Amino acid sequence: MATTTTTPVENDKYMAMMQRMVRALERRAIDDPAMLAQVLVLAQQLNEITNVVIATSADAYRADPFKAPSMMEIARMLGMTKQSASDRRKVGDRIIGERLAMLGVTGMTQARRERNARQAAAKHAAETMPTYTGRHLRAVS
């Protein structure tokens, strides 16, 4: 199996590239104002990043506090109150929900319930049959 290696891109270099691209987009839109509708769509998408990242980080923190910043840490990074960060999280959750709905996903609540049920079943099996080796496995019709 072939492995692919990629050169890591530093975040500051990536941001500098994005800023150059935005300036180039601005020059193109000046030359062709018909692009403004597309620019507005891109601006909305860029505006959503902060809210989506806050919501995603909050979920990651809830799952494992060592994997993501807390809401207080996020608020401090952005120079806002914890309440403002929480408000942005709610907006991010709504955006994520809308994106999932567009993809046909019914909702994360159902996925969480299913995951919790799987975990509970696995825990029960581990507790009640710790030495089971599969020798009693048979087909069920």
N, CA, C and O atoms as a DFTB+ gen file, in Angstrom:
564 C
 N C O
     1  1       0.844      -1.158       0.000
     2  2       0.000       0.000       0.000
     3  2       0.896       1.229       0.000
     4  3       1.787       1.354       0.840
     5  1       0.663       2.119      -0.927
     6  2       1.467       3.327      -1.036
     7  2       0.982       4.359      -0.027
     8  3      -0.218       4.543       0.177
     9  1       1.932       5.015       0.586
    10  2       1.564       6.076       1.517
    11  2       1.884       7.410       0.877
    12  3       2.860       7.554       0.142
    13  1       1.053       8.365       1.169
    14  2       1.289       9.699       0.630
    15  2       1.722      10.600       1.767
    16  3       1.205      10.517       2.881
    17  1       2.663      11.446       1.471
    18  2       3.101      12.401       2.461
    19  2       2.807      13.792       1.940
    20  3       2.944      14.077       0.751
    21  1       2.407      14.632       2.843
    22  2       2.136      16.004       2.469
    23  2       2.985      16.921       3.326
    24  3       3.290      16.618       4.480
    25  1       3.354      18.028       2.751
    26  2       4.106      19.013       3.498
    27  2       3.126      19.833       4.322
    28  3       2.180      20.399       3.774
    29  1       3.339      19.905       5.633
    30  2       2.402      20.674       6.442
    31  2       2.470      22.159       6.095
    32  3       3.542      22.704       5.832
    33  1       1.325      22.788       6.100
    34  2       1.238      24.219       5.819
    35  2       1.006      24.925       7.149
    36  3       0.054      24.626       7.871
    37  1       1.884      25.857       7.455
    38  2       1.732      26.607       8.693
    39  2       0.511      27.501       8.594
    40  3       0.216      28.035       7.525
    41  1      -0.196      27.667       9.691
    42  2      -1.428      28.452       9.683
    43  2      -1.204      29.888       9.249
    44  3      -2.024      30.442       8.518
    45  1      -0.101      30.510       9.685
    46  2       0.116      31.908       9.299
    47  2       0.363      32.034       7.801
    48  3      -0.073      33.006       7.184
    49  1       1.053      31.072       7.213
    50  2       1.275      31.098       5.764
    51  2      -0.043      30.859       5.020
    52  3      -0.306      31.475       3.987
    53  1      -0.857      29.966       5.557
    54  2      -2.159      29.684       4.947
    55  2      -3.039      30.929       4.987
    56  3      -3.693      31.263       3.999
    57  1      -3.054      31.615       6.129
    58  2      -3.854      32.835       6.248
    59  2      -3.338      33.924       5.309
    60  3      -4.133      34.655       4.717
    61  1      -2.015      34.042       5.167
    62  2      -1.453      35.031       4.249
    63  2      -1.898      34.728       2.813
    64  3      -2.230      35.643       2.058
    65  1      -1.905      33.445       2.441
    66  2      -2.372      33.059       1.110
    67  2      -3.843      33.434       0.926
    68  3      -4.225      33.974      -0.112
    69  1      -4.665      33.145       1.938
    70  2      -6.086      33.469       1.846
    71  2      -6.295      34.983       1.714
    72  3      -7.156      35.423       0.953
    73  1      -5.526      35.767       2.436
    74  2      -5.655      37.223       2.341
    75  2      -5.265      37.711       0.952
    76  3      -5.906      38.615       0.416
    77  1      -4.223      37.126       0.360
    78  2      -3.856      37.491      -1.012
    79  2      -4.979      37.138      -1.981
    80  3      -5.277      37.897      -2.903
    81  1      -5.597      35.980      -1.766
    82  2      -6.685      35.560      -2.640
    83  2      -7.895      36.491      -2.496
    84  3      -8.560      36.799      -3.486
    85  1      -8.179      36.936      -1.279
    86  2      -9.299      37.852      -1.067
    87  2      -9.028      39.191      -1.759
    88  3      -9.922      39.765      -2.382
    89  1      -7.801      39.681      -1.648
    90  2      -7.469      40.936      -2.347
    91  2      -7.593      40.768      -3.856
    92  3      -8.068      41.670      -4.547
    93  1      -7.164      39.612      -4.372
    94  2      -7.281      39.352      -5.810
    95  2      -8.760      39.271      -6.213
    96  3      -9.145      39.756      -7.277
    97  1      -9.585      38.655      -5.353
    98  2     -11.020      38.593      -5.618
    99  2     -11.610      39.998      -5.670
   100  3     -12.450      40.296      -6.519
   101  1     -11.173      40.846      -4.769
   102  2     -11.657      42.225      -4.756
   103  2     -11.318      42.927      -6.075
   104  3     -12.163      43.617      -6.646
   105  1     -10.093      42.755      -6.554
   106  2      -9.703      43.368      -7.832
   107  2     -10.539      42.824      -8.987
   108  3     -10.934      43.577      -9.877
   109  1     -10.807      41.533      -8.976
   110  2     -11.639      40.940     -10.037
   111  2     -13.060      41.480      -9.990
   112  3     -13.651      41.781     -11.027
   113  1     -13.616      41.606      -8.766
   114  2     -14.977      42.112      -8.631
   115  2     -15.067      43.577      -9.049
   116  3     -16.093      44.011      -9.571
   117  1     -14.009      44.331      -8.823
   118  2     -13.988      45.719      -9.288
   119  2     -14.076      45.746     -10.811
   120  3     -14.785      46.570     -11.389
   121  1     -13.347      44.838     -11.453
   122  2     -13.363      44.768     -12.921
   123  2     -14.662      44.174     -13.455
   124  3     -15.069      44.478     -14.576
   125  1     -15.320      43.322     -12.650
   126  2     -16.551      42.656     -13.090
   127  2     -17.561      42.651     -11.951
   128  3     -17.671      41.653     -11.239
   129  1     -18.315      43.758     -11.758
   130  2     -19.277      43.855     -10.656
   131  2     -20.354      42.759     -10.664
   132  3     -21.031      42.565      -9.655
   133  1     -20.522      42.052     -11.768
   134  2     -21.492      40.959     -11.809
   135  2     -21.108      39.848     -10.832
   136  3     -21.937      38.995     -10.515
   137  1     -19.872      39.847     -10.355
   138  2     -19.411      38.843      -9.396
   139  2     -19.926      39.105      -7.986
   140  3     -19.780      38.251      -7.111
   141  1     -20.521      40.263      -7.753
   142  2     -20.892      40.638      -6.386
   143  2     -21.797      39.624      -5.699
   144  3     -21.649      39.393      -4.498
   145  1     -22.713      39.023      -6.412
   146  2     -23.590      38.018      -5.793
   147  2     -22.768      36.838      -5.289
   148  3     -23.025      36.318      -4.204
   149  1     -21.784      36.417      -6.074
   150  2     -20.918      35.312      -5.649
   151  2     -20.036      35.734      -4.477
   152  3     -19.760      34.934      -3.583
   153  1     -19.598      36.987      -4.483
   154  2     -18.788      37.496      -3.374
   155  2     -19.595      37.478      -2.084
   156  3     -19.066      37.132      -1.027
   157  1     -20.872      37.847      -2.160
   158  2     -21.716      37.822      -0.968
   159  2     -21.879      36.405      -0.413
   160  3     -21.884      36.213       0.803
   161  1     -22.010      35.429      -1.286
   162  2     -22.113      34.036      -0.838
   163  2     -20.828      33.633      -0.123
   164  3     -20.874      33.013       0.940
   165  1     -19.696      33.979      -0.699
   166  2     -18.408      33.661      -0.073
   167  2     -18.264      34.384       1.261
   168  3     -17.792      33.795       2.233
   169  1     -18.666      35.658       1.320
   170  2     -18.583      36.422       2.564
   171  2     -19.425      35.769       3.657
   172  3     -19.004      35.703       4.812
   173  1     -20.608      35.289       3.296
   174  2     -21.455      34.608       4.272
   175  2     -20.778      33.346       4.777
   176  3     -20.791      33.057       5.973
   177  1     -20.191      32.601       3.859
   178  2     -19.512      31.366       4.242
   179  2     -18.335      31.665       5.172
   180  3     -18.134      30.964       6.163
   181  1     -17.566      32.692       4.859
   182  2     -16.451      33.070       5.724
   183  2     -16.954      33.534       7.086
   184  3     -16.327      33.260       8.109
   185  1     -18.074      34.227       7.099
   186  2     -18.653      34.707       8.347
   187  2     -19.121      33.547       9.232
   188  3     -19.124      33.661      10.458
   189  1     -19.510      32.449       8.619
   190  2     -20.001      31.292       9.375
   191  2     -18.881      30.522      10.065
   192  3     -19.135      29.783      11.016
   193  1     -17.655      30.685       9.603
   194  2     -16.535      29.892      10.127
   195  2     -16.421      30.010      11.637
   196  3     -16.325      28.998      12.331
   197  1     -16.429      31.230      12.152
   198  2     -16.249      31.426      13.594
   199  2     -17.315      30.683      14.383
   200  3     -17.002      29.988      15.350
   201  1     -18.567      30.823      13.980
   202  2     -19.664      30.175      14.709
   203  2     -19.576      28.657      14.634
   204  3     -19.804      27.974      15.632
   205  1     -19.249      28.126      13.468
   206  2     -19.144      26.676      13.299
   207  2     -17.970      26.126      14.112
   208  3     -18.086      25.075      14.743
   209  1     -16.844      26.838      14.096
   210  2     -15.678      26.383      14.870
   211  2     -15.992      26.412      16.363
   212  3     -15.625      25.486      17.086
   213  1     -16.662      27.457      16.832
   214  2     -17.028      27.525      18.251
   215  2     -17.944      26.359      18.615
   216  3     -17.735      25.710      19.639
   217  1     -18.952      26.086      17.794
   218  2     -19.889      24.987      18.075
   219  2     -19.176      23.639      18.054
   220  3     -19.401      22.796      18.923
   221  1     -18.324      23.442      17.070
   222  2     -17.594      22.179      16.951
   223  2     -16.635      21.998      18.122
   224  3     -16.509      20.903      18.671
   225  1     -15.959      23.086      18.499
   226  2     -15.039      23.014      19.640
   227  2     -15.786      22.712      20.932
   228  3     -15.302      21.954      21.772
   229  1     -16.958      23.302      21.089
   230  2     -17.751      23.050      22.299
   231  2     -18.132      21.573      22.383
   232  3     -18.069      20.977      23.458
   233  1     -18.522      20.984      21.263
   234  2     -18.856      19.554      21.253
   235  2     -17.619      18.702      21.557
   236  3     -17.699      17.724      22.300
   237  1     -16.488      19.078      20.981
   238  2     -15.247      18.337      21.221
   239  2     -14.832      18.454      22.683
   240  3     -14.373      17.478      23.277
   241  1     -14.989      19.642      23.267
   242  2     -14.649      19.845      24.677
   243  2     -15.547      19.003      25.564
   244  3     -15.088      18.414      26.543
   245  1     -16.826      18.946      25.221
   246  2     -17.774      18.151      26.010
   247  2     -17.392      16.666      25.957
   248  3     -17.542      15.951      26.948
   249  1     -16.907      16.211      24.816
   250  2     -16.505      14.803      24.683
   251  2     -15.195      14.525      25.417
   252  3     -15.042      13.485      26.059
   253  1     -14.248      15.465      25.317
   254  2     -12.946      15.287      25.966
   255  2     -12.329      16.658      26.210
   256  3     -11.837      17.287      25.273
   257  1     -12.347      17.127      27.448
   258  2     -11.844      18.470      27.755
   259  2     -10.373      18.693      27.389
   260  3      -9.919      19.836      27.335
   261  1      -9.634      17.630      27.141
   262  2      -8.226      17.778      26.770
   263  2      -8.029      17.944      25.269
   264  3      -6.911      18.187      24.815
   265  1      -9.109      17.816      24.492
   266  2      -9.006      17.868      23.031
   267  2      -9.399      19.207      22.423
   268  3      -9.140      19.443      21.243
   269  1     -10.023      20.093      23.211
   270  2     -10.506      21.354      22.649
   271  2     -10.584      22.403      23.758
   272  3     -10.609      22.066      24.942
   273  1     -10.620      23.667      23.364
   274  2     -10.733      24.726      24.372
   275  2     -12.151      24.809      24.942
   276  3     -13.126      24.457      24.279
   277  1     -12.238      25.283      26.188
   278  2     -13.540      25.492      26.818
   279  2     -14.169      26.748      26.234
   280  3     -13.518      27.502      25.511
   281  1     -15.446      26.965      26.557
   282  2     -16.120      28.181      26.087
   283  2     -15.439      29.418      26.656
   284  3     -15.342      30.436      25.971
   285  1     -14.969      29.350      27.891
   286  2     -14.278      30.485      28.494
   287  2     -12.962      30.757      27.756
   288  3     -12.616      31.913      27.510
   289  1     -12.243      29.715      27.410
   290  2     -10.986      29.897      26.666
   291  2     -11.247      30.470      25.273
   292  3     -10.502      31.330      24.803
   293  1     -12.293      29.998      24.621
   294  2     -12.649      30.528      23.302
   295  2     -13.001      32.004      23.418
   296  3     -12.552      32.824      22.617
   297  1     -13.810      32.338      24.422
   298  2     -14.203      33.733      24.630
   299  2     -12.976      34.609      24.851
   300  3     -12.878      35.701      24.290
   301  1     -12.043      34.133      25.666
   302  2     -10.820      34.881      25.927
   303  2     -10.004      35.078      24.648
   304  3      -9.485      36.168      24.405
   305  1      -9.887      34.017      23.822
   306  2      -9.138      34.111      22.557
   307  2      -9.731      35.162      21.637
   308  3      -9.002      35.868      20.940
   309  1     -11.056      35.265      21.634
   310  2     -11.744      36.169      20.725
   311  2     -12.034      37.537      21.343
   312  3     -12.569      38.420      20.673
   313  1     -11.683      37.714      22.609
   314  2     -11.910      38.982      23.266
   315  2     -13.378      39.299      23.464
   316  3     -13.805      40.440      23.286
   317  1     -14.150      38.291      23.830
   318  2     -15.586      38.482      24.055
   319  2     -15.983      37.808      25.351
   320  3     -15.186      37.103      25.971
   321  1     -17.212      38.029      25.751
   322  2     -17.707      37.376      26.963
   323  2     -18.050      35.920      26.666
   324  3     -18.233      35.528      25.513
   325  1     -18.131      35.135      27.727
   326  2     -18.522      33.734      27.569
   327  2     -19.939      33.641      27.009
   328  3     -20.241      32.744      26.222
   329  1     -20.805      34.566      27.414
   330  2     -22.183      34.585      26.910
   331  2     -22.193      34.822      25.404
   332  3     -22.952      34.171      24.686
   333  1     -21.359      35.749      24.910
   334  2     -21.294      36.011      23.469
   335  2     -20.793      34.780      22.718
   336  3     -21.294      34.449      21.643
   337  1     -19.796      34.105      23.298
   338  2     -19.298      32.883      22.670
   339  2     -20.394      31.819      22.651
   340  3     -20.531      31.090      21.668
   341  1     -21.171      31.726      23.724
   342  2     -22.278      30.760      23.774
   343  2     -23.349      31.096      22.750
   344  3     -23.928      30.202      22.132
   345  1     -23.615      32.388      22.570
   346  2     -24.584      32.792      21.550
   347  2     -24.094      32.400      20.163
   348  3     -24.873      31.931      19.334
   349  1     -22.803      32.593      19.912
   350  2     -22.238      32.208      18.614
   351  2     -22.277      30.690      18.449
   352  3     -22.455      30.189      17.339
   353  1     -22.113      29.963      19.546
   354  2     -22.198      28.502      19.479
   355  2     -23.584      28.070      19.024
   356  3     -23.713      27.160      18.205
   357  1     -24.621      28.715      19.546
   358  2     -25.991      28.385      19.144
   359  2     -26.185      28.624      17.647
   360  3     -26.819      27.825      16.959
   361  1     -25.636      29.726      17.156
   362  2     -25.722      30.016      15.717
   363  2     -24.961      28.942      14.941
   364  3     -25.433      28.467      13.909
   365  1     -23.783      28.562      15.439
   366  2     -23.001      27.512      14.778
   367  2     -23.727      26.185      14.746
   368  3     -23.699      25.479      13.738
   369  1     -24.388      25.838      15.861
   370  2     -25.181      24.596      15.893
   371  2     -26.290      24.636      14.843
   372  3     -26.559      23.640      14.172
   373  1     -26.930      25.800      14.710
   374  2     -28.002      25.941      13.709
   375  2     -27.436      25.778      12.295
   376  3     -28.039      25.105      11.458
   377  1     -26.284      26.390      12.031
   378  2     -25.659      26.286      10.705
   379  2     -25.312      24.830      10.404
   380  3     -25.573      24.333       9.309
   381  1     -24.725      24.157      11.379
   382  2     -24.362      22.745      11.194
   383  2     -25.619      21.924      10.938
   384  3     -25.624      21.055      10.066
   385  1     -26.681      22.188      11.685
   386  2     -27.947      21.482      11.487
   387  2     -28.498      21.690      10.091
   388  3     -28.975      20.748       9.459
   389  1     -28.433      22.930       9.606
   390  2     -28.915      23.225       8.251
   391  2     -28.079      22.495       7.208
   392  3     -28.616      21.966       6.235
   393  1     -26.773      22.468       7.410
   394  2     -25.898      21.755       6.462
   395  2     -26.203      20.266       6.448
   396  3     -26.253      19.645       5.386
   397  1     -26.406      19.693       7.633
   398  2     -26.739      18.271       7.709
   399  2     -28.078      17.986       7.054
   400  3     -28.236      16.972       6.373
   401  1     -29.045      18.876       7.257
   402  2     -30.367      18.697       6.638
   403  2     -30.250      18.725       5.120
   404  3     -30.919      17.956       4.429
   405  1     -29.400      19.612       4.597
   406  2     -29.205      19.676       3.141
   407  2     -28.594      18.379       2.620
   408  3     -28.815      18.009       1.467
   409  1     -27.836      17.693       3.454
   410  2     -27.229      16.428       3.064
   411  2     -28.158      15.238       3.306
   412  3     -27.827      14.100       2.973
   413  1     -29.324      15.516       3.890
   414  2     -30.283      14.436       4.136
   415  2     -30.119      13.759       5.480
   416  3     -30.760      12.740       5.737
   417  1     -29.270      14.303       6.347
   418  2     -29.103      13.740       7.678
   419  2     -30.259      14.255       8.533
   420  3     -30.519      15.457       8.573
   421  1     -30.945      13.349       9.210
   422  2     -32.135      13.746       9.959
   423  2     -31.810      14.547      11.201
   424  3     -32.606      15.387      11.621
   425  1     -30.675      14.305      11.786
   426  2     -30.312      15.090      12.955
   427  2     -29.285      14.382      13.798
   428  3     -29.178      13.155      13.793
   429  1     -28.542      15.173      14.514
   430  2     -27.501      14.617      15.355
   431  2     -28.080      13.978      16.606
   432  3     -27.437      13.114      17.203
   433  1     -29.269      14.376      17.014
   434  2     -29.877      13.796      18.201
   435  2     -30.093      12.302      17.999
   436  3     -29.818      11.499      18.890
   437  1     -30.585      11.939      16.824
   438  2     -30.789      10.518      16.534
   439  2     -29.459       9.789      16.510
   440  3     -29.347       8.687      17.046
   441  1     -28.454      10.386      15.898
   442  2     -27.135       9.755      15.843
   443  2     -26.571       9.578      17.250
   444  3     -25.962       8.550      17.546
   445  1     -26.765      10.565      18.115
   446  2     -26.290      10.454      19.505
   447  2     -27.020       9.337      20.241
   448  3     -26.408       8.558      20.971
   449  1     -28.353       9.268      20.038
   450  2     -29.121       8.198      20.694
   451  2     -28.619       6.832      20.234
   452  3     -28.447       5.925      21.048
   453  1     -28.386       6.687      18.938
   454  2     -27.903       5.407      18.412
   455  2     -26.518       5.085      18.966
   456  3     -26.256       3.944      19.348
   457  1     -25.628       6.079      19.015
   458  2     -24.286       5.872      19.553
   459  2     -24.372       5.474      21.024
   460  3     -23.688       4.548      21.457
   461  1     -25.214       6.174      21.797
   462  2     -25.373       5.844      23.215
   463  2     -25.905       4.435      23.399
   464  3     -25.468       3.720      24.302
   465  1     -26.845       4.025      22.551
   466  2     -27.388       2.675      22.627
   467  2     -26.311       1.636      22.308
   468  3     -26.224       0.604      22.974
   469  1     -25.500       1.907      21.297
   470  2     -24.404       0.978      20.959
   471  2     -23.417       0.868      22.113
   472  3     -22.980      -0.228      22.464
   473  1     -23.070       2.007      22.698
   474  2     -22.117       2.001      23.802
   475  2     -22.676       1.261      25.010
   476  3     -21.963       0.503      25.667
   477  1     -23.956       1.485      25.299
   478  2     -24.588       0.792      26.431
   479  2     -24.617      -0.714      26.182
   480  3     -24.361      -1.500      27.094
   481  1     -24.928      -1.114      24.955
   482  2     -24.961      -2.541      24.624
   483  2     -23.573      -3.161      24.740
   484  3     -23.430      -4.272      25.250
   485  1     -22.556      -2.452      24.272
   486  2     -21.190      -2.967      24.361
   487  2     -20.744      -3.079      25.815
   488  3     -20.083      -4.045      26.194
   489  1     -21.106      -2.092      26.621
   490  2     -20.751      -2.123      28.051
   491  2     -21.447      -3.295      28.738
   492  3     -20.830      -4.020      29.517
   493  1     -22.741      -3.478      28.444
   494  2     -23.491      -4.584      29.035
   495  2     -22.863      -5.921      28.648
   496  3     -22.698      -6.808      29.486
   497  1     -22.519      -6.049      27.378
   498  2     -21.916      -7.309      26.920
   499  2     -20.584      -7.552      27.624
   500  3     -20.285      -8.673      28.034
   501  1     -19.795      -6.500      27.760
   502  2     -18.489      -6.662      28.409
   503  2     -18.644      -7.042      29.876
   504  3     -17.845      -7.818      30.401
   505  1     -19.660      -6.505      30.540
   506  2     -19.869      -6.795      31.959
   507  2     -20.477      -8.171      32.196
   508  3     -20.129      -8.840      33.169
   509  1     -21.379      -8.602      31.322
   510  2     -22.088      -9.865      31.560
   511  2     -21.398     -11.065      30.931
   512  3     -21.603     -12.194      31.376
   513  1     -20.600     -10.849      29.924
   514  2     -19.940     -11.969      29.252
   515  2     -18.456     -11.672      29.036
   516  3     -17.993     -11.689      27.895
   517  1     -17.701     -11.403      30.097
   518  2     -16.310     -11.004      29.914
   519  2     -15.414     -12.098      29.335
   520  3     -14.375     -11.792      28.749
   521  1     -15.798     -13.369      29.489
   522  2     -14.939     -14.438      28.999
   523  2     -15.483     -15.093      27.741
   524  3     -14.953     -16.115      27.304
   525  1     -16.514     -14.539      27.156
   526  2     -17.119     -15.112      25.956
   527  2     -16.117     -15.110      24.815
   528  3     -15.480     -14.092      24.545
   529  1     -15.978     -16.237      24.151
   530  2     -15.013     -16.337      23.051
   531  2     -15.672     -16.592      21.714
   532  3     -14.978     -16.732      20.707
   533  1     -16.980     -16.656      21.676
   534  2     -17.670     -16.865      20.413
   535  2     -17.937     -18.314      20.091
   536  3     -18.461     -18.617      19.019
   537  1     -17.594     -19.218      20.985
   538  2     -17.774     -20.635      20.674
   539  2     -19.234     -21.057      20.636
   540  3     -19.563     -22.111      20.091
   541  1     -20.131     -20.223      21.222
   542  2     -21.547     -20.569      21.225
   543  2     -22.316     -19.845      20.126
   544  3     -23.547     -19.861      20.110
   545  1     -21.611     -19.227      19.234
   546  2     -22.253     -18.465      18.177
   547  2     -22.962     -19.397      17.199
   548  3     -22.375     -20.371      16.727
   549  1     -24.215     -19.098      16.899
   550  2     -24.944     -19.892      15.935
   551  2     -25.868     -18.981      15.140
   552  3     -26.194     -17.882      15.588
   553  1     -26.277     -19.417      14.003
   554  2     -27.155     -18.628      13.149
   555  2     -28.541     -18.570      13.740
   556  3     -29.037     -19.556      14.285
   557  1     -29.163     -17.423      13.634
   558  2     -30.535     -17.252      14.116
   559  2     -31.404     -17.026      12.883
   560  3     -31.105     -16.177      12.042
   561  1     -32.485     -17.800      12.790
   562  2     -33.350     -17.637      11.608
   563  2     -34.641     -16.965      11.968
   564  3     -35.487     -16.746      11.100
